[in-house]
């Protein structure tokens, strides 16, 4: 097959034809869909080629495999697509988003005595990981509002070794200025890491904004169908990518061939799904904003959102994501439960980014392990509902929300 020139391809084309980036050839014909390589081990013609295969490269220059924990063809195909989609030097896929976050922190070079400056409104389990895994080994973890106007002063005062944040906060969709963060990170010599799960490369490519490492819970929008669990880390450095691969191997956090195949398949429709989900989310947020049972709506596509102008500059395709949150006028657990129990179409699920519309109650799900005072500090009230908008007909979603909200 002739060599591809994909440098001019748009993201949507790249994701559809991403498997063509794999250089593996066969004289019997190359399938349009890569086969799933379920083997745990790989045989070679002799011990000399087996010995060379441990380096990951065959004598012909093609990828070589030895044992599934060290990598498989399906995972490598997915990694190539993600690296190109995010404009990174290399990507490594993991068995979950949390495994990817863990490996990214390790690859950032933190040691006892290092300091991590993190956004205060991170995903709850990420804060839990920092506190239970890294603090006990002597890593200092400081949480701050990185959306604040005095963000530069905060970073200069803290002098962190690593800065960690999310493109959109969970669940209140606060937007962080990626360009400003990456600039100040370089100034103080910090490694910049961003979880870009909510935005995906369809909306923003953080590496283009100066970030060192990008993380995805591929379980969410990248896979998109609620049938696979995966994580990914994309780096601007080949050396860091090699370290990440080493951690995946040593920690047994590799992604299985079947899950790699499912995420790769999901990527083919990512642009279409994101377009529909973003459009639906904007229309739904406008509906909720007018509903008498709703106190406030958090969605960066609304002009009332505090970072609407920033989101308009930062996010591509004139869209603002498929996730939103809203607060009921009745600010209590009982009212939230009554609303969610009445839903018929929207699923009460503790995940997001699927083709289905999914609602969750952060105080018992994503931020369950935070105290009430910690939740209140970052604005998560007892009436807060998170809605991950799906690809259903928007009128059906609105009708379901309307019948479940108090009249």
C-alpha positions as CSV (number, residue, x, y, z in Angstrom):
1,X,0.0,0.0,0.0
2,X,1.2,3.5,-0.8
3,X,2.4,5.7,2.1
4,X,-0.3,8.0,3.4
5,X,0.0,11.7,3.7
6,X,-2.4,12.5,6.5
7,X,-0.8,15.8,7.6
8,X,-3.6,17.8,6.0
9,X,-6.5,15.7,7.2
10,X,-9.1,17.3,9.5
11,X,-9.7,15.7,12.9
12,X,-12.9,14.0,11.8
13,X,-11.1,12.4,8.8
14,X,-8.2,11.3,10.9
15,X,-10.4,9.6,13.5
16,X,-12.4,7.7,10.8
17,X,-9.3,6.5,9.0
18,X,-7.0,6.3,12.0
19,X,-6.3,2.6,11.7
20,X,-4.5,3.3,8.4
21,X,-1.7,4.8,10.4
22,X,-0.7,1.3,11.4
23,X,2.1,0.2,9.1
24,X,1.6,-3.6,9.5
25,X,1.1,-5.1,6.1
26,X,0.1,-8.5,4.8
27,X,0.4,-10.1,1.4
28,X,-3.1,-11.5,1.7
29,X,-4.7,-8.1,1.9
30,X,-5.2,-5.6,4.7
31,X,-8.6,-5.6,6.3
32,X,-10.4,-2.2,6.6
33,X,-11.1,-3.0,10.3
34,X,-8.2,-4.2,12.3
35,X,-8.6,-7.7,13.7
36,X,-8.7,-8.0,17.5
37,X,-5.4,-9.7,18.7
38,X,-6.4,-11.5,21.8
39,X,-3.2,-13.5,22.2
40,X,-1.3,-13.1,25.5
41,X,2.0,-14.0,23.9
42,X,3.7,-13.8,20.4
43,X,6.0,-16.2,18.6
44,X,9.0,-15.3,16.5
45,X,11.0,-17.2,13.9
46,X,14.1,-17.7,16.1
47,X,15.6,-16.5,19.4
48,X,17.5,-13.7,17.7
49,X,14.3,-12.1,16.5
50,X,12.6,-12.8,19.8
51,X,15.5,-11.0,21.6
52,X,15.1,-8.0,19.3
53,X,11.4,-8.0,19.7
54,X,11.8,-7.1,23.4
55,X,12.8,-3.7,22.1
56,X,9.4,-3.3,20.4
57,X,10.8,-3.2,16.9
58,X,11.1,-6.1,14.4
59,X,14.0,-6.5,12.0
60,X,11.7,-5.0,9.2
61,X,11.2,-1.9,11.3
62,X,7.5,-2.8,12.1
63,X,6.2,-3.0,15.7
64,X,7.1,-6.2,17.5
65,X,5.2,-7.8,20.4
66,X,6.3,-10.4,23.0
67,X,3.8,-10.4,25.8
68,X,0.4,-8.7,26.1
69,X,1.2,-6.8,29.2
70,X,3.9,-5.0,27.2
71,X,1.6,-4.0,24.5
72,X,-0.6,-5.3,21.7
73,X,-1.4,-4.3,18.1
74,X,-4.9,-2.9,19.0
75,X,-3.6,-0.7,21.8
76,X,-0.7,0.6,19.6
77,X,-3.1,1.4,16.8
78,X,-5.2,3.4,19.2
79,X,-2.2,5.2,20.6
80,X,-1.1,6.3,17.2
81,X,-4.5,7.9,16.4
82,X,-4.6,9.7,19.8
83,X,-1.1,11.0,19.5
84,X,-1.9,12.5,16.0
85,X,-5.4,13.8,17.2
86,X,-3.9,15.7,20.1
87,X,-0.7,16.8,18.2
88,X,1.5,15.0,20.7
89,X,4.8,13.1,20.3
90,X,3.4,9.9,21.7
91,X,0.4,8.4,23.5
92,X,-0.1,5.5,25.9
93,X,-3.4,3.9,26.7
94,X,-4.3,2.4,30.1
95,X,-7.0,0.2,31.6
96,X,-8.9,3.2,33.1
97,X,-8.8,7.0,33.4
98,X,-7.6,6.7,37.0
99,X,-4.7,4.5,35.9
100,X,-3.8,7.1,33.3
101,X,-3.9,9.9,35.8
102,X,-1.7,7.9,38.2
103,X,0.9,7.2,35.5
104,X,0.9,10.9,34.3
105,X,1.8,12.0,37.8
106,X,4.6,9.4,38.0
107,X,5.9,10.4,34.6
108,X,5.9,14.1,35.6
109,X,8.9,13.4,37.8
110,X,7.5,14.0,41.2
111,X,9.4,12.7,44.2
112,X,9.1,13.1,48.0
113,X,9.3,16.8,48.6
114,X,7.7,17.8,45.2
115,X,4.7,20.1,45.2
116,X,1.6,19.6,43.1
117,X,-0.7,22.6,42.6
118,X,-4.1,21.4,41.5
119,X,-7.4,23.1,40.6
120,X,-9.7,22.9,43.7
121,X,-12.7,21.7,41.7
122,X,-11.2,18.5,40.3
123,X,-13.0,15.2,39.9
124,X,-13.5,13.8,43.4
125,X,-11.5,10.6,43.0
126,X,-8.6,12.5,41.5
127,X,-8.4,14.5,44.7
128,X,-8.7,11.2,46.6
129,X,-5.8,9.8,44.7
130,X,-3.6,12.8,45.5
131,X,-4.4,12.6,49.2
132,X,-4.2,8.8,49.6
133,X,-1.3,7.9,47.3
134,X,0.9,10.9,46.9
135,X,0.7,12.8,50.2
136,X,1.7,9.8,52.3
137,X,5.0,9.5,50.3
138,X,5.9,13.1,51.0
139,X,4.4,15.0,48.0
140,X,2.8,18.3,48.9
141,X,-0.6,18.8,47.4
142,X,-2.1,22.3,47.3
143,X,-5.6,23.0,45.9
144,X,-6.5,26.5,44.6
145,X,-9.0,28.2,42.4
146,X,-7.1,28.4,39.1
147,X,-10.0,30.2,37.5
148,X,-9.4,33.3,39.7
149,X,-8.1,36.6,38.4
150,X,-5.0,36.3,40.7
151,X,-4.0,32.8,39.3
152,X,-0.5,34.1,38.2
153,X,0.2,35.3,41.8
154,X,-1.0,31.9,43.2
155,X,1.4,30.0,41.0
156,X,4.3,32.3,41.6
157,X,3.7,32.1,45.4
158,X,3.4,28.3,45.4
159,X,6.3,27.5,43.0
160,X,4.9,24.1,42.2
161,X,6.7,21.2,40.4
162,X,3.5,20.1,38.7
163,X,0.3,22.0,37.8
164,X,-2.8,19.8,37.3
165,X,-6.2,20.9,36.1
166,X,-9.2,19.9,34.0
167,X,-10.3,21.8,30.8
168,X,-13.9,22.1,32.2
169,X,-14.5,21.5,35.9
170,X,-16.7,18.7,37.1
171,X,-19.6,19.3,37.5
172,X,-19.9,23.1,37.3
173,X,-18.2,23.5,33.9
174,X,-15.8,26.2,35.0
175,X,-13.3,27.1,32.2
176,X,-9.6,27.5,32.9
177,X,-7.4,29.7,30.7
178,X,-5.0,27.1,29.2
179,X,-2.7,29.6,27.6
180,X,-2.3,31.6,30.8
181,X,-1.6,28.4,32.8
182,X,0.9,26.9,30.4
183,X,2.7,30.3,30.2
184,X,3.1,30.7,34.0
185,X,4.0,27.0,34.3
186,X,6.9,27.4,32.0
187,X,7.9,30.5,33.9
188,X,8.2,28.7,37.2
189,X,9.5,25.5,35.7
190,X,6.4,23.3,36.4
191,X,5.2,20.4,34.4
192,X,1.7,21.2,33.1
193,X,-0.9,18.4,33.0
194,X,-4.5,18.7,31.9
195,X,-7.4,16.3,32.0
196,X,-9.2,17.0,28.7
197,X,-11.9,14.3,29.0
198,X,-14.9,16.7,28.9
199,X,-13.7,18.6,25.8
200,X,-11.9,16.0,23.7
201,X,-9.7,17.1,20.7
202,X,-12.9,18.1,18.9
203,X,-13.2,21.2,21.2
204,X,-9.6,21.9,22.3
205,X,-6.1,20.4,21.8
206,X,-4.2,21.5,25.0
207,X,-0.8,20.7,23.6
208,X,-1.4,23.5,21.0
209,X,-1.9,25.8,24.0
210,X,1.4,24.9,25.6
211,X,0.6,21.9,27.8
212,X,3.1,19.1,28.4
213,X,0.7,16.2,29.2
214,X,-2.9,15.6,28.2
215,X,-5.1,12.9,29.9
216,X,-8.4,11.4,28.8
217,X,-10.8,9.0,30.5
218,X,-11.4,7.3,27.2
219,X,-14.4,5.6,28.9
220,X,-16.3,8.8,28.3
221,X,-16.6,10.7,25.0
222,X,-13.7,8.9,23.1
223,X,-15.4,5.5,23.5
224,X,-18.9,7.1,23.8
225,X,-21.0,4.0,24.0
226,X,-20.8,3.0,27.7
227,X,-19.3,-0.4,26.9
228,X,-15.5,0.0,27.6
229,X,-13.3,1.4,30.3
230,X,-10.0,3.0,29.3
231,X,-7.6,5.9,29.8
232,X,-5.0,7.7,27.7
233,X,-2.1,10.0,28.2
234,X,-0.6,12.0,25.4
235,X,2.8,13.7,25.8
236,X,4.8,16.3,24.0
237,X,8.0,14.3,24.8
238,X,9.0,10.9,23.4
239,X,11.0,10.3,26.6
240,X,7.9,10.8,28.7
241,X,5.9,8.6,26.4
242,X,8.4,5.8,26.9
243,X,8.2,6.3,30.7
244,X,4.4,6.1,30.5
245,X,4.7,2.9,28.6
246,X,7.0,1.5,31.2
247,X,4.6,2.3,34.0
248,X,1.7,0.7,32.1
249,X,3.8,-2.5,31.8
250,X,5.2,-2.5,35.3
251,X,1.9,-1.7,37.0
252,X,-0.1,-4.0,34.8
253,X,-2.3,-1.1,33.7
254,X,-2.3,-2.0,30.0
255,X,-5.4,-1.7,28.0
256,X,-6.8,-5.0,26.6
257,X,-7.1,-5.6,22.9
258,X,-10.9,-5.8,22.9
259,X,-11.2,-2.5,24.8
260,X,-8.6,-0.9,22.5
261,X,-10.7,-2.0,19.6
262,X,-13.9,-0.5,21.1
263,X,-12.3,2.8,21.8
264,X,-10.9,3.0,18.3
265,X,-14.3,2.2,16.9
266,X,-15.8,4.9,19.1
267,X,-13.4,7.5,17.8
268,X,-14.7,7.1,14.3
269,X,-18.0,8.8,15.3
270,X,-16.5,11.2,17.9
271,X,-16.9,14.4,15.8
272,X,-20.5,13.5,14.9
273,X,-21.4,12.7,18.4
274,X,-19.8,15.8,19.9
275,X,-21.5,18.0,17.4
276,X,-24.9,16.6,18.3
277,X,-24.2,16.6,22.0
278,X,-23.0,20.1,22.1
279,X,-25.9,21.4,20.1
280,X,-28.3,19.5,22.4
281,X,-26.6,20.8,25.5
282,X,-26.9,24.4,24.5
283,X,-30.6,24.1,23.7
284,X,-31.3,22.2,27.0
285,X,-29.4,24.7,29.0
286,X,-31.5,27.5,27.5
287,X,-34.6,25.6,28.4
288,X,-33.5,25.0,32.0
289,X,-32.5,28.6,32.4
290,X,-36.2,29.6,31.9
291,X,-37.7,26.8,34.1
292,X,-39.2,28.1,37.3
293,X,-38.0,25.0,39.2
294,X,-34.3,25.7,38.4
295,X,-32.2,28.2,40.4
296,X,-29.1,28.3,38.2
297,X,-27.6,26.7,35.1
298,X,-23.9,26.1,34.7
299,X,-23.0,25.8,31.0
300,X,-20.2,27.8,29.2
301,X,-22.4,28.3,26.1
302,X,-24.7,30.6,28.1
303,X,-23.7,34.3,28.1
304,X,-24.4,34.3,31.8
305,X,-21.6,31.8,32.5
306,X,-18.6,33.6,34.1
307,X,-16.1,32.2,31.6
308,X,-18.3,32.4,28.5
309,X,-16.0,34.8,26.6
310,X,-13.0,32.6,27.5
311,X,-14.8,29.5,26.4
312,X,-15.7,31.2,23.1
313,X,-12.0,31.9,22.4
314,X,-10.7,28.6,23.7
315,X,-13.1,26.0,22.4
316,X,-13.3,25.2,18.7
317,X,-16.2,24.6,16.3
318,X,-18.3,27.3,18.0
319,X,-19.5,24.7,20.5
320,X,-19.2,24.4,24.3
321,X,-19.4,20.7,25.3
322,X,-22.0,18.2,26.1
323,X,-22.0,18.5,29.9
324,X,-23.9,20.9,32.1
325,X,-25.1,21.2,35.6
326,X,-28.1,23.0,37.2
327,X,-29.3,23.7,40.7
328,X,-32.9,23.1,41.8
329,X,-34.6,25.8,43.7
330,X,-35.2,23.2,46.4
331,X,-31.6,22.9,47.6
332,X,-31.8,19.5,49.3
333,X,-31.1,15.9,48.7
334,X,-34.8,14.9,48.8
335,X,-35.8,17.2,46.0
336,X,-32.8,16.0,43.9
337,X,-33.8,12.4,44.5
338,X,-37.5,13.0,43.6
339,X,-36.4,14.7,40.3
340,X,-34.1,11.9,39.3
341,X,-36.5,9.1,40.2
342,X,-39.1,10.7,37.9
343,X,-36.9,10.7,34.8
344,X,-37.9,8.2,32.1
345,X,-35.5,8.8,29.3
346,X,-32.4,10.3,31.0
347,X,-30.4,7.6,32.8
348,X,-29.4,8.0,36.5
349,X,-25.8,6.9,35.8
350,X,-22.5,7.7,37.4
351,X,-20.7,8.3,34.2
352,X,-20.8,10.8,31.3
353,X,-20.0,11.2,27.6
354,X,-22.1,8.3,26.3
355,X,-24.7,8.4,23.5
356,X,-27.3,8.3,26.2
357,X,-28.3,11.3,28.3
358,X,-27.2,10.6,31.9
359,X,-27.8,12.5,35.1
360,X,-25.9,12.2,38.4
361,X,-26.1,13.7,41.8
362,X,-22.5,14.8,42.6
363,X,-22.8,14.7,46.5
364,X,-23.3,10.9,46.3
365,X,-21.2,10.2,43.2
366,X,-18.3,12.1,41.8
367,X,-17.8,14.2,44.9
368,X,-19.0,11.7,47.5
369,X,-15.7,11.6,49.4
370,X,-15.5,15.3,49.9
371,X,-17.0,16.9,53.0
372,X,-20.0,19.1,52.8
373,X,-17.9,22.1,53.5
374,X,-15.4,21.2,50.7
375,X,-18.3,20.8,48.3
376,X,-19.8,24.1,49.3
377,X,-16.4,25.8,48.9
378,X,-16.3,24.8,45.2
379,X,-20.0,25.6,44.7
380,X,-21.6,22.1,44.6
381,X,-24.9,22.6,46.5
382,X,-27.3,19.9,47.7
383,X,-29.6,20.8,44.8
384,X,-26.9,20.4,42.1
385,X,-27.7,18.0,39.3
386,X,-25.1,17.0,36.6
387,X,-26.4,16.3,33.1
388,X,-24.4,14.6,30.4
389,X,-26.4,15.2,27.3
390,X,-26.7,12.4,24.8
391,X,-27.5,12.2,21.1
392,X,-31.2,11.6,21.4
393,X,-33.8,14.0,19.9
394,X,-33.4,17.1,21.9
395,X,-37.1,17.6,22.2
396,X,-37.5,14.2,23.9
397,X,-34.7,15.1,26.4
398,X,-36.4,18.4,27.2
399,X,-39.8,16.8,27.6
400,X,-38.3,14.2,30.0
401,X,-36.6,16.9,32.1
402,X,-39.8,19.0,32.1
403,X,-42.1,16.3,33.3
404,X,-39.6,15.4,36.1
405,X,-39.1,19.0,37.4
406,X,-41.5,20.3,40.0
407,X,-44.5,22.1,38.4
